Amino acid sequence: MKAETRLPRNAKEGILFLLIISIISVNTIAPIIMGLERGFSKEVYMDTLKIIPFMWVIVVLLVRLVAGPVVGKIMPKFVGQTDGFNARVLLNTLLNVTVLSMLLSIIGSWVGMGEISLEPFKNFLHIWPRNFAIAFWIELLVAQPIARYVMKRIHLKQDQQRGIAHS
């Protein structure tokens, strides 16, 4: 059976994969959400750039410590032996984005406001679906494909160095 070339094969590649996805996601999702909340302007974008490093650290920690373990437990309940790569990636993306968007709709609001308050909970049903939709489509159409492409290129190069042919 041919090894999957579009996903990380070891911890080092896993870190690179996570870095690619998280950097793309934070640098696109946060500015879009902030723009929708405060209006699209240079000032809003500059304010967003100030919080992106904090959001990136939070996103990486949430992926590794919360979303990854939760999705890891849920995925086997829904994935069958005959499910293909695309079905698995779609479900994994859906579950990860659901968990992360719920948490980040609250935590991201706190970071953006510079304080912990009940406001994100009061507005949760208004902001979460929008945040989920933005994050889901960015992940599905931009971040994940780019990260999988990088993995495929890395594996192709590694396999060529080892003399393994690809079709």
MDTraj code that builds the backbone (N, CA, C; nanometers):
import mdtraj as md
import numpy as np

residues = "MET LYS ALA GLU THR ARG LEU PRO ARG ASN ALA LYS GLU GLY ILE LEU PHE LEU LEU ILE ILE SER ILE ILE SER VAL ASN THR ILE ALA PRO ILE ILE MET GLY LEU GLU ARG GLY PHE SER LYS GLU VAL TYR MET ASP THR LEU LYS ILE ILE PRO PHE MET TRP VAL ILE VAL VAL LEU LEU VAL ARG LEU VAL ALA GLY PRO VAL VAL GLY LYS ILE MET PRO LYS PHE VAL GLY GLN THR ASP GLY PHE ASN ALA ARG VAL LEU LEU ASN THR LEU LEU ASN VAL THR VAL LEU SER MET LEU LEU SER ILE ILE GLY SER TRP VAL GLY MET GLY GLU ILE SER LEU GLU PRO PHE LYS ASN PHE LEU HIS ILE TRP PRO ARG ASN PHE ALA ILE ALA PHE TRP ILE GLU LEU LEU VAL ALA GLN PRO ILE ALA ARG TYR VAL MET LYS ARG ILE HIS LEU LYS GLN ASP GLN GLN ARG GLY ILE ALA HIS SER".split()
xyz = np.array([
    [0.0841, -0.1190, 0.0000],
    [0.0000, 0.0000, 0.0000],
    [0.0883, 0.1249, 0.0000],
    [0.0554, 0.2184, -0.0858],
    [0.1333, 0.3409, -0.0989],
    [0.1077, 0.4331, 0.0208],
    [0.2148, 0.4880, 0.0776],
    [0.2007, 0.5807, 0.1896],
    [0.1381, 0.7112, 0.1407],
    [0.0579, 0.7732, 0.2254],
    [-0.0073, 0.8991, 0.1903],
    [0.0972, 1.0103, 0.1846],
    [0.1063, 1.0754, 0.0709],
    [0.2082, 1.1793, 0.0523],
    [0.1594, 1.3178, 0.0942],
    [0.0281, 1.3320, 0.1174],
    [-0.0272, 1.4643, 0.1460],
    [-0.0337, 1.4992, 0.2941],
    [0.0072, 1.4051, 0.3790],
    [0.0026, 1.4280, 0.5233],
    [0.1402, 1.4071, 0.5852],
    [0.1631, 1.4669, 0.7010],
    [0.2928, 1.4488, 0.7675],
    [0.3184, 1.3016, 0.8001],
    [0.4452, 1.2620, 0.7901],
    [0.4836, 1.1238, 0.8190],
    [0.5603, 1.1100, 0.9495],
    [0.6012, 1.2227, 1.0067],
    [0.6745, 1.2174, 1.1329],
    [0.6478, 1.3463, 1.2107],
    [0.7043, 1.3553, 1.3313],
    [0.6784, 1.4702, 1.4188],
    [0.7286, 1.6012, 1.3590],
    [0.8447, 1.5980, 1.2963],
    [0.9012, 1.7193, 1.2357],
    [0.8086, 1.7724, 1.1256],
    [0.7612, 1.6818, 1.0414],
    [0.6673, 1.7218, 0.9364],
    [0.5341, 1.7660, 0.9969],
    [0.4934, 1.7030, 1.1057],
    [0.3703, 1.7413, 1.1741],
    [0.3764, 1.8849, 1.2243],
    [0.4918, 1.9225, 1.2763],
    [0.5111, 2.0599, 1.3231],
    [0.5040, 2.1570, 1.2055],
    [0.5713, 2.1238, 1.0950],
    [0.5669, 2.2090, 0.9768],
    [0.4242, 2.2230, 0.9241],
    [0.3520, 2.1118, 0.9179],
    [0.2132, 2.1100, 0.8728],
    [0.1287, 2.2033, 0.9596],
    [0.1424, 2.1902, 1.0917],
    [0.0682, 2.2742, 1.1861],
    [0.1072, 2.4211, 1.1698],
    [0.2354, 2.4487, 1.1538],
    [0.2805, 2.5869, 1.1364],
    [0.2206, 2.6500, 1.0108],
    [0.2228, 2.5767, 0.9008],
    [0.1681, 2.6297, 0.7750],
    [0.0201, 2.6623, 0.7918],
    [-0.0552, 2.5665, 0.8417],
    [-0.1998, 2.5866, 0.8560],
    [-0.2302, 2.6985, 0.9544],
    [-0.1630, 2.6987, 1.0689],
    [-0.1940, 2.7993, 1.1712],
    [-0.1543, 2.9397, 1.1274],
    [-0.0406, 2.9539, 1.0613],
    [0.0019, 3.0868, 1.0166],
    [-0.0933, 3.1405, 0.9100],
    [-0.1294, 3.0568, 0.8146],
    [-0.2258, 3.1005, 0.7118],
    [-0.3597, 3.1348, 0.7758],
    [-0.4074, 3.0475, 0.8638],
    [-0.5387, 3.0675, 0.9258],
    [-0.5453, 3.1953, 1.0076],
    [-0.4487, 3.2139, 1.0963],
    [-0.4506, 3.3315, 1.1829],
    [-0.4374, 3.4597, 1.1020],
    [-0.3576, 3.4569, 0.9960],
    [-0.3355, 3.5775, 0.9169],
    [-0.4477, 3.6073, 0.8184],
    [-0.5418, 3.5165, 0.8029],
    [-0.6564, 3.5441, 0.7157],
    [-0.7869, 3.5528, 0.7958],
    [-0.8080, 3.4572, 0.8840],
    [-0.9348, 3.4526, 0.9582],
    [-0.9485, 3.5720, 1.0523],
    [-0.8452, 3.6014, 1.1305],
    [-0.8528, 3.7128, 1.2262],
    [-0.8818, 3.8469, 1.1575],
    [-0.8099, 3.8829, 1.0493],
    [-0.8421, 4.0107, 0.9844],
    [-0.9841, 4.0157, 0.9259],
    [-1.0327, 3.9041, 0.8734],
    [-1.1687, 3.9033, 0.8184],
    [-1.2707, 3.9233, 0.9301],
    [-1.2550, 3.8502, 1.0400],
    [-1.3498, 3.8628, 1.1512],
    [-1.3445, 4.0031, 1.2111],
    [-1.2241, 4.0543, 1.2323],
    [-1.2116, 4.1905, 1.2877],
    [-1.2716, 4.2925, 1.1908],
    [-1.2504, 4.2740, 1.0617],
    [-1.3077, 4.3652, 0.9635],
    [-1.4593, 4.3627, 0.9661],
    [-1.5160, 4.2436, 0.9786],
    [-1.6624, 4.2338, 0.9844],
    [-1.7186, 4.2957, 1.1120],
    [-1.6434, 4.2881, 1.2218],
    [-1.6910, 4.3436, 1.3482],
    [-1.6724, 4.4940, 1.3575],
    [-1.5594, 4.5440, 1.3080],
    [-1.5249, 4.6853, 1.3277],
    [-1.5207, 4.7660, 1.1986],
    [-1.5377, 4.7000, 1.0866],
    [-1.5274, 4.7673, 0.9579],
    [-1.3900, 4.7430, 0.8982],
    [-1.3851, 4.7366, 0.7665],
    [-1.2587, 4.7109, 0.6982],
    [-1.1882, 4.8438, 0.6750],
    [-1.0815, 4.8655, 0.7503],
    [-1.0029, 4.9873, 0.7354],
    [-0.8581, 4.9558, 0.7693],
    [-0.7719, 5.0477, 0.7335],
    [-0.6297, 5.0321, 0.7634],
    [-0.6071, 5.0257, 0.9148],
    [-0.6785, 5.1077, 0.9900],
    [-0.6632, 5.1116, 1.1354],
    [-0.7042, 4.9785, 1.1986],
    [-0.8148, 4.9224, 1.1528],
    [-0.8615, 4.7936, 1.2052],
    [-0.7603, 4.6851, 1.1704],
    [-0.7091, 4.6875, 1.0491],
    [-0.6096, 4.5885, 1.0085],
    [-0.4828, 4.6007, 1.0931],
    [-0.4380, 4.7229, 1.1185],
    [-0.3186, 4.7437, 1.2008],
    [-0.3425, 4.6951, 1.3442],
    [-0.4637, 4.7175, 1.3972],
    [-0.4978, 4.6646, 1.5302],
    [-0.4945, 4.5122, 1.5293],
    [-0.5425, 4.4533, 1.4208],
    [-0.5423, 4.3070, 1.4079],
    [-0.3999, 4.2527, 1.4062],
    [-0.3119, 4.3206, 1.3361],
    [-0.1722, 4.2755, 1.3301],
    [-0.1075, 4.2707, 1.4682],
    [-0.1514, 4.3583, 1.5578],
    [-0.0963, 4.3610, 1.6936],
    [-0.1357, 4.2373, 1.7744],
    [-0.2532, 4.1808, 1.7473],
    [-0.2982, 4.0654, 1.8266],
    [-0.2666, 3.9308, 1.7601],
    [-0.2300, 3.9334, 1.6328],
    [-0.2051, 3.8077, 1.5607],
    [-0.1006, 3.7198, 1.6285],
    [0.0119, 3.7730, 1.6771],
    [0.1079, 3.6823, 1.7433],
    [0.0488, 3.6108, 1.8648],
    [-0.0318, 3.6818, 1.9429],
    [-0.0958, 3.6194, 2.0593],
    [-0.1974, 3.5147, 2.0151],
    [-0.2750, 3.5490, 1.9121],
    [-0.3751, 3.4541, 1.8624],
    [-0.3077, 3.3306, 1.8043],
    [-0.1934, 3.3487, 1.7381],
    [-0.1240, 3.2347, 1.6804],
    [-0.0813, 3.1375, 1.7904],
    [-0.0229, 3.1882, 1.8982],
    [0.0178, 3.1025, 2.0105],
    [-0.1041, 3.0318, 2.0688],
    [-0.2125, 3.1053, 2.0874],
    [-0.3357, 3.0467, 2.1424],
    [-0.3890, 2.9379, 2.0501],
    [-0.3906, 2.9638, 1.9203],
    [-0.4405, 2.8656, 1.8234],
    [-0.3564, 2.7383, 1.8285],
    [-0.2252, 2.7524, 1.8254],
    [-0.1382, 2.6344, 1.8281],
    [-0.1605, 2.5539, 1.9561],
    [-0.1689, 2.6230, 2.0702],
    [-0.1929, 2.5521, 2.1968],
    [-0.3292, 2.4822, 2.1975],
    [-0.4313, 2.5502, 2.1479],
    [-0.5648, 2.4888, 2.1431],
    [-0.5687, 2.3687, 2.0493],
    [-0.4990, 2.3783, 1.9359],
    [-0.4940, 2.2651, 1.8423],
    [-0.4287, 2.1453, 1.9097],
    [-0.3134, 2.1685, 1.9719],
    [-0.2361, 2.0579, 2.0312],
    [-0.3002, 2.0025, 2.1589],
    [-0.3568, 2.0911, 2.2413],
    [-0.4032, 2.0486, 2.3736],
    [-0.5527, 2.0196, 2.3831],
    [-0.6314, 2.0770, 2.2944],
    [-0.7769, 2.0594, 2.3040],
    [-0.8350, 1.9950, 2.1777],
    [-0.8290, 2.0661, 2.0659],
    [-0.8955, 2.0181, 1.9440],
    [-0.8393, 1.8846, 1.8974],
    [-0.7070, 1.8721, 1.8926],
    [-0.6459, 1.7468, 1.8477],
    [-0.6933, 1.6262, 1.9272],
    [-0.6810, 1.6311, 2.0599],
    [-0.7283, 1.5173, 2.1402],
    [-0.8795, 1.4913, 2.1277],
    [-0.9596, 1.5974, 2.1261],
    [-1.1058, 1.5791, 2.1155],
    [-1.1409, 1.5167, 1.9811],
    [-1.0876, 1.5719, 1.8738],
    [-1.1161, 1.5202, 1.7396],
    [-1.0610, 1.3786, 1.7252],
    [-0.9461, 1.3525, 1.7844],
    [-0.8881, 1.2180, 1.7811],
    [-0.9794, 1.1129, 1.8429],
    [-1.0565, 1.1524, 1.9428],
    [-1.1514, 1.0596, 2.0067],
    [-1.2816, 1.0465, 1.9273],
    [-1.3221, 1.1547, 1.8633],
    [-1.4494, 1.1560, 1.7900],
    [-1.4373, 1.0910, 1.6525],
    [-1.3276, 1.1167, 1.5819],
    [-1.3106, 1.0683, 1.4437],
    [-1.3390, 0.9195, 1.4263],
    [-1.2836, 0.8314, 1.5097],
    [-1.3079, 0.6877, 1.4875],
    [-1.4549, 0.6470, 1.4958],
    [-1.5350, 0.7260, 1.5638],
    [-1.6782, 0.6949, 1.5763],
    [-1.7529, 0.7197, 1.4453],
    [-1.6961, 0.8033, 1.3582],
    [-1.7633, 0.8412, 1.2341],
    [-1.6964, 0.7897, 1.1075],
    [-1.5691, 0.7542, 1.1152],
    [-1.4939, 0.7153, 0.9967],
    [-1.4962, 0.5634, 0.9817],
    [-1.5287, 0.5190, 0.8611],
    [-1.5306, 0.3767, 0.8319],
    [-1.4058, 0.3325, 0.7580],
    [-1.3844, 0.2037, 0.7524],
    [-1.2669, 0.1462, 0.6857],
    [-1.2608, 0.1852, 0.5385],
    [-1.3753, 0.1984, 0.4754],
    [-1.3782, 0.2247, 0.3316],
    [-1.3811, 0.3736, 0.2973],
    [-1.3862, 0.4604, 0.3991],
    [-1.3881, 0.6040, 0.3722],
    [-1.2550, 0.6482, 0.3130],
    [-1.2621, 0.7277, 0.2095],
    [-1.1423, 0.7730, 0.1394],
    [-1.0743, 0.8908, 0.2063],
    [-0.9622, 0.9279, 0.1498],
    [-0.8808, 1.0374, 0.2018],
    [-0.9611, 1.1668, 0.2110],
    [-1.0302, 1.2043, 0.1043],
    [-1.1033, 1.3316, 0.1028],
    [-1.2140, 1.3349, 0.2071],
    [-1.2841, 1.2242, 0.2251],
    [-1.3894, 1.2177, 0.3273],
    [-1.3300, 1.2351, 0.4659],
    [-1.2178, 1.1716, 0.4908],
    [-1.1514, 1.1818, 0.6220],
    [-1.1015, 1.3240, 0.6465],
    [-1.0415, 1.3854, 0.5446],
    [-0.9914, 1.5222, 0.5589],
    [-1.1071, 1.6182, 0.5834],
    [-1.2160, 1.6024, 0.5094],
    [-1.3322, 1.6897, 0.5267],
    [-1.3889, 1.6772, 0.6678],
    [-1.4069, 1.5552, 0.7172],
    [-1.4594, 1.5361, 0.8521],
    [-1.3630, 1.5898, 0.9565],
    [-1.2343, 1.5633, 0.9383],
    [-1.1346, 1.6133, 1.0328],
    [-1.1361, 1.7658, 1.0365],
    [-1.1428, 1.8279, 0.9205],
    [-1.1477, 1.9740, 0.9132],
    [-1.2740, 2.0269, 0.9786],
    [-1.3882, 1.9657, 0.9482],
    [-1.5154, 2.0070, 1.0071],
    [-1.5107, 1.9999, 1.1595],
    [-1.4618, 1.8895, 1.2135],
    [-1.4565, 1.8728, 1.3588],
    [-1.3573, 1.9687, 1.4234],
    [-1.2385, 1.9810, 1.3650],
    [-1.1388, 2.0729, 1.4212],
    [-1.1882, 2.2168, 1.4182],
    [-1.2444, 2.2585, 1.3065],
    [-1.2929, 2.3960, 1.2956],
    [-1.4095, 2.4195, 1.3911],
    [-1.4943, 2.3211, 1.4107],
    [-1.6049, 2.3358, 1.5052],
    [-1.5515, 2.3608, 1.6455],
    [-1.4613, 2.2755, 1.6910],
    [-1.4054, 2.2907, 1.8263],
    [-1.3311, 2.4240, 1.8393],
    [-1.2413, 2.4498, 1.7445],
    [-1.1606, 2.5720, 1.7541],
    [-1.2443, 2.6985, 1.7406],
    [-1.3406, 2.6999, 1.6500],
    [-1.4200, 2.8217, 1.6312],
    [-1.5064, 2.8506, 1.7536],
    [-1.5531, 2.7465, 1.8201],
    [-1.6310, 2.7681, 1.9433],
    [-1.5425, 2.8319, 2.0501],
    [-1.4252, 2.7746, 2.0705],
    [-1.3338, 2.8272, 2.1722],
    [-1.2820, 2.9661, 2.1352],
    [-1.2438, 2.9838, 2.0097],
    [-1.1847, 3.1108, 1.9681],
    [-1.2876, 3.2227, 1.9533],
    [-1.4153, 3.1887, 1.9379],
    [-1.5179, 3.2929, 1.9373],
    [-1.5237, 3.3608, 2.0741],
    [-1.4876, 3.2879, 2.1763],
    [-1.4834, 3.3443, 2.3119],
    [-1.3447, 3.4021, 2.3413],
    [-1.2416, 3.3189, 2.3272],
    [-1.1053, 3.3610, 2.3615],
    [-1.0579, 3.4740, 2.2702],
    [-1.0869, 3.4632, 2.1411],
    [-1.0478, 3.5685, 2.0472],
    [-1.1121, 3.7020, 2.0810],
    [-1.2370, 3.6976, 2.1251],
    [-1.3042, 3.8215, 2.1676],
    [-1.2330, 3.8822, 2.2877],
    [-1.1959, 3.7970, 2.3824],
    [-1.1234, 3.8465, 2.5003],
    [-0.9915, 3.9118, 2.4606],
    [-0.9177, 3.8456, 2.3709],
    [-0.7891, 3.9010, 2.3267],
    [-0.8123, 4.0329, 2.2530],
    [-0.9101, 4.0356, 2.1648],
    [-0.9397, 4.1574, 2.0895],
    [-0.9847, 4.2730, 2.1769],
    [-1.0637, 4.2428, 2.2815],
    [-1.1114, 4.3472, 2.3730],
    [-1.0060, 4.3828, 2.4773],
    [-0.9092, 4.2940, 2.4973],
    [-0.8076, 4.3181, 2.5989],
    [-0.8566, 4.2945, 2.7400],
    [-0.9677, 4.2196, 2.7526],
    [-1.0217, 4.1884, 2.8856],
    [-1.1092, 4.0641, 2.8796],
    [-1.1194, 3.9986, 2.9929],
    [-1.2073, 3.8824, 3.0040],
    [-1.3423, 3.9328, 3.0546],
    [-1.4465, 3.9030, 2.9779],
    [-1.5811, 3.9466, 3.0149],
    [-1.6817, 3.8409, 2.9710],
    [-1.8072, 3.8652, 3.0041],
    [-1.9151, 3.7747, 2.9629],
    [-1.9700, 3.8097, 2.8243],
    [-1.9226, 3.9178, 2.7667],
    [-1.9724, 3.9645, 2.6371],
    [-1.9705, 3.8573, 2.5273],
    [-1.8588, 3.7827, 2.5113],
    [-1.8589, 3.6800, 2.4060],
    [-1.9645, 3.5712, 2.4282],
    [-1.9968, 3.5426, 2.5528],
    [-2.1011, 3.4430, 2.5808],
    [-2.2386, 3.4974, 2.5449],
    [-2.2598, 3.6261, 2.5703],
    [-2.3884, 3.6889, 2.5373],
    [-2.4114, 3.6917, 2.3863],
    [-2.3034, 3.7111, 2.3111],
    [-2.3133, 3.7226, 2.1656],
    [-2.2779, 3.5941, 2.0927],
    [-2.2567, 3.4863, 2.1660],
    [-2.2043, 3.3631, 2.1071],
    [-2.2883, 3.3137, 1.9893],
    [-2.4198, 3.3069, 2.0051],
    [-2.5053, 3.2548, 1.8984],
    [-2.5070, 3.3453, 1.7754],
    [-2.4648, 3.4683, 1.7920],
    [-2.4554, 3.5610, 1.6796],
    [-2.3191, 3.5498, 1.6109],
    [-2.2113, 3.5408, 1.6908],
    [-2.0776, 3.5448, 1.6324],
    [-2.0232, 3.4076, 1.5921],
    [-2.0596, 3.3017, 1.6651],
    [-1.9987, 3.1721, 1.6348],
    [-2.0312, 3.1208, 1.4947],
    [-2.1565, 3.1198, 1.4486],
    [-2.1808, 3.0667, 1.3128],
    [-2.1016, 3.1404, 1.2050],
    [-2.0925, 3.2715, 1.2178],
    [-2.0149, 3.3500, 1.1220],
    [-1.8675, 3.3126, 1.1292],
    [-1.8129, 3.3046, 1.2505],
    [-1.6720, 3.2694, 1.2683],
    [-1.6443, 3.1288, 1.2175],
    [-1.7363, 3.0365, 1.2445],
    [-1.7214, 2.8995, 1.1963],
    [-1.7148, 2.8975, 1.0438],
    [-1.8079, 2.9666, 0.9790],
    [-1.8142, 2.9656, 0.8328],
    [-1.6860, 3.0229, 0.7719],
    [-1.6385, 3.1331, 0.8260],
    [-1.5148, 3.1939, 0.7754],
    [-1.3993, 3.0960, 0.7914],
    [-1.3841, 3.0422, 0.9121],
    [-1.2722, 2.9519, 0.9403],
    [-1.2812, 2.8242, 0.8572],
    [-1.4004, 2.7681, 0.8429],
    [-1.4177, 2.6434, 0.7690],
    [-1.3731, 2.6584, 0.6240],
    [-1.4202, 2.7650, 0.5589],
    [-1.3868, 2.7814, 0.4174],
    [-1.2406, 2.8192, 0.3960],
    [-1.1832, 2.8975, 0.4860],
    [-1.0391, 2.9295, 0.4757],
    [-0.9583, 2.8007, 0.4919],
    [-0.9941, 2.7203, 0.5912],
    [-0.9234, 2.5936, 0.6141],
    [-0.9374, 2.5013, 0.4938],
    [-1.0601, 2.4845, 0.4471],
    [-1.0891, 2.3886, 0.3408],
    [-1.0315, 2.4296, 0.2055],
    [-1.0367, 2.5586, 0.1747],
    [-0.9975, 2.6042, 0.0411],
    [-0.8580, 2.6653, 0.0323],
    [-0.8008, 2.7058, 0.1465],
    [-0.6708, 2.7737, 0.1413],
    [-0.5663, 2.7017, 0.2266],
    [-0.5828, 2.7023, 0.3577],
    [-0.4778, 2.6552, 0.4491],
    [-0.4465, 2.5069, 0.4325],
    [-0.5469, 2.4224, 0.4357],
    [-0.5241, 2.2778, 0.4245],
    [-0.4641, 2.2396, 0.2884],
    [-0.5184, 2.2881, 0.1775],
    [-0.4579, 2.2514, 0.0490],
    [-0.3112, 2.2943, 0.0365],
    [-0.2786, 2.4120, 0.0867],
    [-0.1393, 2.4571, 0.0795],
    [-0.0503, 2.3671, 0.1635],
    [-0.0927, 2.3354, 0.2850],
    [-0.0132, 2.2489, 0.3724],
    [0.0019, 2.1093, 0.3124],
    [-0.1045, 2.0548, 0.2539],
    [-0.0954, 1.9222, 0.1911],
    [-0.0045, 1.9254, 0.0680],
    [-0.0084, 2.0348, -0.0068],
    [0.0794, 2.0495, -0.1228],
    [0.2264, 2.0505, -0.0780],
    [0.2560, 2.1235, 0.0274],
    [0.3936, 2.1277, 0.0793],
    [0.4371, 1.9879, 0.1218],
    [0.3493, 1.9147, 0.1917],
    [0.3837, 1.7780, 0.2340],
    [0.4102, 1.6893, 0.1119],
    [0.3260, 1.7022, 0.0114],
    [0.3423, 1.6210, -0.1091],
    [0.4757, 1.6500, -0.1773],
    [0.5120, 1.7780, -0.1853],
    [0.6404, 1.8159, -0.2463],
    [0.7584, 1.7621, -0.1643],
    [0.7504, 1.7712, -0.0334],
    [0.8564, 1.7195, 0.0534],
    [0.8718, 1.5690, 0.0336],
    [0.7591, 1.4973, 0.0325],
    [0.7647, 1.3513, 0.0186],
    [0.8113, 1.3094, -0.1198],
    [0.7728, 1.3838, -0.2213],
    [0.8182, 1.3546, -0.3565],
    [0.9708, 1.3678, -0.3646],
    [1.0210, 1.4755, -0.3069],
    [1.1658, 1.4972, -0.3068],
    [1.2376, 1.3875, -0.2269],
    [1.1844, 1.3520, -0.1097],
    [1.2444, 1.2456, -0.0282],
    [1.2436, 1.1130, -0.1041],
    [1.1313, 1.0814, -0.1663],
    [1.1194, 0.9552, -0.2390],
    [1.2124, 0.9518, -0.3606],
    [1.2277, 1.0643, -0.4281],
    [1.3197, 1.0705, -0.5419],
    [1.4630, 1.0472, -0.4964],
    [1.4975, 1.1013, -0.3810],
    [1.6324, 1.0810, -0.3269],
    [1.6559, 0.9350, -0.2902],
    [1.5495, 0.8651, -0.2522],
    [1.5598, 0.7229, -0.2176],
    [1.5393, 0.6323, -0.3385],
    [1.5055, 0.6917, -0.4528],
    [1.4871, 0.6131, -0.5748],
    [1.3494, 0.5509, -0.5867],
    [1.2500, 0.6071, -0.5194],
    [1.1128, 0.5545, -0.5271],
    [1.0384, 0.6345, -0.6333],
    [0.9794, 0.5632, -0.7295],
    [0.9077, 0.6277, -0.8392],
    [0.7632, 0.6578, -0.7993],
    [0.7089, 0.7680, -0.8494],
    [0.5679, 0.8044, -0.8297],
    [0.4991, 0.8068, -0.9648],
    [0.3708, 0.7719, -0.9618],
    [0.2944, 0.7763, -1.0875],
    [0.2208, 0.9044, -1.1021],
])
top = md.Topology()
chain = top.add_chain()
for i, resn in enumerate(residues, 1):
    res = top.add_residue(resn, chain, resSeq=i)
    for name in ("N", "CA", "C"):
        top.add_atom(name, md.element.get_by_symbol(name[0]), res)
traj = md.Trajectory(xyz[None], top)
